[in-house]
Amino acid sequence: MHTWLTDDYGRQLRVFAGDQRAIGERLICTTPKGFDCMGYAEFLDVLATQPARIPQLQILQKDIVALSAADNHRTDRIVALQHGLIDLLVFLDPEFVRYPRKWRSKL
């Protein structure tokens, strides 16, 4: 997603395409049926016990801490990401089966 890698929103929360791919590759796990994406609970376990396994996320965590501590919060990228996620929901769930219309408002 272009919103992650552009420098239009400053340096914080910027994730280049190669890093996006690396994060995705780290989320792939092997199961008896082949490859799969790890579930959220497993992801949280990895994040808690093996944070160095996904170093790109450590950079994002530092950015989030810096944003929360800053006097002047730069939320442009966060708002753009939220808008992109809402647009993705519209594409993936146009009939509002999984996510009701009332949960899809843009900031």
URKAHU-V652413 format. One record per residue. N is the residue number from 0. RES is the residue in one small letter. SS is DSSP state (H for helix, E for strand, - for the rest). Layout:
<<N/RES/SS> <N/RES/SS>>
//
This chain:
<<0/m/-> <1/h/H> <2/t/H> <3/w/H> <4/l/H> <5/t/-> <6/d/-> <7/d/-> <8/y/-> <9/g/-> <10/r/-> <11/q/-> <12/l/-> <13/r/-> <14/v/-> <15/f/-> <16/a/H> <17/g/H> <18/d/H> <19/q/H> <20/r/H> <21/a/H> <22/i/H> <23/g/H> <24/e/H> <25/r/H> <26/l/-> <27/i/E> <28/c/E> <29/t/E> <30/t/E> <31/p/-> <32/k/-> <33/g/E> <34/f/E> <35/d/E> <36/c/E> <37/m/-> <38/g/-> <39/y/H> <40/a/H> <41/e/H> <42/f/H> <43/l/H> <44/d/H> <45/v/H> <46/l/H> <47/a/H> <48/t/H> <49/q/-> <50/p/H> <51/a/H> <52/r/H> <53/i/H> <54/p/H> <55/q/H> <56/l/H> <57/q/H> <58/i/H> <59/l/H> <60/q/H> <61/k/H> <62/d/H> <63/i/H> <64/v/H> <65/a/H> <66/l/H> <67/s/H> <68/a/H> <69/a/-> <70/d/-> <71/n/-> <72/h/-> <73/r/-> <74/t/-> <75/d/H> <76/r/H> <77/i/H> <78/v/H> <79/a/H> <80/l/H> <81/q/H> <82/h/H> <83/g/H> <84/l/H> <85/i/H> <86/d/H> <87/l/H> <88/l/H> <89/v/H> <90/f/H> <91/l/H> <92/d/-> <93/p/-> <94/e/-> <95/f/-> <96/v/-> <97/r/-> <98/y/-> <99/p/-> <100/r/H> <101/k/H> <102/w/H> <103/r/-> <104/s/-> <105/k/-> <106/l/->>
//
